[in-house]
Amino acid sequence: MRKLAIQLLCSFFIFLLLHTLAAESQEAGHEKEFDYQKNSEKGPARWGELDPNWSTCSNGTMQSPINILKRSVKIVSHLWGLDTDYKPSNATLKNRGHDMMLEWESGAGNVEINGTEYVLQQCHWHSPSEHTINGRRYALEMHMVHKSQDGKVAVVGIIYKVGNPDSFLSSLRDHLRLVAGPREAEKVVGLGNPYDIRISRKYYRYMGSLTTPPCTENVTWTISRKVRTVTKEQVRLLRVAVHHESGTNARPSQPTNGRLVQLYESDEDKDD
């Protein structure tokens, strides 16, 4: 009986370890493992050489971000906006050294894509934007990272230009100031409501990858077509998390390799 109990306990710890490693493999966890400097030994062009588990960053064929050419997208007009069921949930703001991330403790609702539910786990920001539209790079890009029960990843991206303040970032202003600086830090912010993040009902859709190591592919990307606005001060507060000389945390555009990019909009909205 005692031997069986020990075996069960060992099995539990092995399961817990594997689960933790699988979760951590979705994104690189520490800024010193990679950077964004163009000619750096740890820069984007070398990510695939830094760790055997990151080889997809170099040899993958479905990498993100990409440049979205409006003239090349396929318009899909029979679907409406994203099917979201978000909810307020306790969240923690983390300065991870390479970005600022807001992580919901137990998920913050979900989005349904092609019949699969993806739970919203966290959002983070890149400056300037990683995706470009007709070659234009904007001031900021937010990534809302979702995961399904079977481990699939779906990311909703929102692009911003300089203009009026973003209300969601305004609500985080004081917390952002508390975790700003040259060291990794985190701050519990209480309830964070994803519905305060404005997502356009028109969006681009394509299959890509994570934009940080290990650059895992088969990620479903949804890029909001509407470019939102953000102030220079809000961008500055997010940039202080980038602890290296480049001052940016945007991966360069990757080859499209013939991938299909769709634009979802209703017939009534085509002139918008």
N, C-alpha and C positions, 0 to 999 in steps of 0.2 A: 504493500500500500504506500509506504514511504517512498519507495523507488518510483512508483507511478506519479506521485505528487511532484517529485524532483524533475521527472521528465516533462511533465506538463508545464512546470515553472520555467524550465529551460526553453521549451517551445514558445512560450509566451514572450520571453525576452528576445528570442531570435526574430519572431514576428515583429515585435516593436522596433527592433533595430532596422530591419529591412524596410519597414514602413517609413521610418524617419529618413533613411537614406534615399528612398524613392521620392519623398516630398522635397528633400533638399536638392535633388538632381534637377528639378525643374528650372532653377535659376542659380547662378553663381552667387555665393553668399557674402564674399568679402571683396572690398574694393581693390586690395593689393594683388588679387589674383589676375586682374586685367585692367587696362585703362583705355582711353579713347584718343590718345595722342597718335597722330598720323604715322610718324616714323619710329614710334616706340617699339621696344622688343615685346611689350605686352599690349600693343595697339591692335585695332580691329583686324588688320591684315595678318596678324600672327596668332589670333585667338585659337585657331584650330591646332596650333603646334604646342600650346602651353600645357595641355592635359589630354591624354588619350581619349577621355570621355567627351572632349570638345571638338573632335575631328570634324563633326558635321558643320562647324562654323566655316571650314575651308572647303569641304567636298560635297556639301549639301546642294541640292538642286531646287529647293523650294524655300530659299532664305528670305528673311524680312529684315529691314523694310524695303519697299520698292517705290519707284516713281510711277504714279498713276497718271496715265495719259487719257484724258477725257475722250479723245476721238477714237480710242481703241476699246473702250468698255462696252460690254453688252448690256443693254437696258432690259430690265425685268420689271414689268409694270403690273403684274397681277398680285403682288404682295404688298402689305401695308408695313407699318413700322415694326420695330423689334418687339417681340412678345416677352416683356419683362414683368417680373413679379418681385420687385425689390422690397426690402424692409429695413428700418433703422436697426442698427446693431452696435454693440460696444466695439470701439476701435482704438488702435494704438498707432501713433505717428512715429515712424522710424527714419532716422538719418542713417542710411546704409553705406555712406561714403561715396557711392557712385550714383545715388539718387535718393529722393525722398519717397517714402512709401507709407500709405495708410492701409493698415491691415485690420480686417474685421475678424474678431475672435472666433466666431462660430458661423461665419458666412453671413451675407446680407441679402438673402433672397436669390433669385435666379433669373436666367434668361433661357428661353427655349429656342433652339436652332435645329431645324430639320428633324423635329421630334425628340431631340435630346435635351435634357435639362442640364444647365451648367450653373454651378453655384458661384456667386461673386465672392472672391476671397480677399482681394486687395486691389488698390490702384496705386500707380506711381507716375512720375513725370519725367519727360526728356526735353532738354532744351539745347539747341533748337529742335524743331520737329524732326522725327525720323522719317516718316513718310513725306513725300513731296507730291505736289499736284502740278502736272505739266512742267515739272522741273523746278517749281518754286518751293523753297523751304521756309516754313513759318517760325514764329517765336517759340512755340511750346507744343507739346503733345502729351496727352494723358492716356495711359493704358489701364483699362479695367480688366483684370485677369480673372477668368472664370474656369472652373474645373468640373468635369462630370464625375459620376461615381466610378466609372471605369478608367479614369485618368486622362481623358481627353481634355484639351485646353482650347478655350475660345477667348479671344481678346477683343474688346471694343475700344477703338481709338478715337480720340477727339482732338482736333487740331485747333490752335488758337493763334490769332494775330494780336498785335499791340493795339489797345483801345480802352474801352471801359472795363472796370474791374469784373472779375469772375466771382459770382456770389458764393460758390462753394469754397473757393480758395480764401475768400474774405472771412468765412466762418472759421478757417483754420489759421488765420494770421498770427494770433498770439502763440499758438502751439508751435508754429513753424519757427518763430523767433527763439523759442526755448530750446529747440533741438539744433539750431543753426550753429555752425562752427567747424573746426578742423577735426573733430572726433566724432565717431559714431555715437548716436544717442537715441533715446526713445522717450515718448511721453504719452500716457493714457489720455485720450481726448473725450471719452464718454461715448454717447450715441452719435454715430455718423449715419446720415441718411442719404443713400445713393440716389434717391429721387431728386435731390438738390443738384445733381449733375445733369445738365441738359443735353439730351441725346436727340439728334435730328431723326425724323421719321424716314428720311432718305439717306441711303448709305451705300458704300462700296463693299463688296464681299470678295475675298479670294483666299486661297490656301497658302499658308506661309510657315513661319517659324517664330520661336522666341528671338528677340533682338539682342539678347545677352547670352553669354555662354551658359549652358552647352548648346544653344542654338537649335533646340529640339524642333523637328519639323512636324507637319500635319496639324498645325495650329489653324483654327478657323478665325480669320480676321474680318472684322466689321469696322469700317472707317466711316464715321459720320461725315456726310457731305457738307453740312453747314459748318463753316469756319467761325468759331466763337472768338470772343475777345478777352484779353487779359492785360493788366497793367505791367509796365516795366518793373515796378517794385515787386509785384507778385512773382515775376520771373526771377528776379534777383534772389528772393527768399528761397526759391527752389534750387537755384544754382549753387548756393553755399554748401550744398551736400557733395559737390563734385570736388574732391580733395586732390586734384592734380593740375598740372600746368595748362592743359588744353582748355579748361573752363567750359567744356561741353560734355554731354553724355549721350550724344546721338550717333548711332552707328550709320555709316555711309549706306547709300542705296545699293541693293543687291540686284543681280540679273533677274529679269522676269522669267526667262527660259520658256517662253510661250504659254505661261499660265493665264488662265481666263480670269479677268476681273469683271465683275458684274456690278451694275448700278441698280439698286432697288428703289423704285418710286411708283406712286399710283398715277393713273392716267390723268387725274385732276391736277397733279403737281408738276407736270413736265415743264411748265413755263416758269416755275419758281427758281 
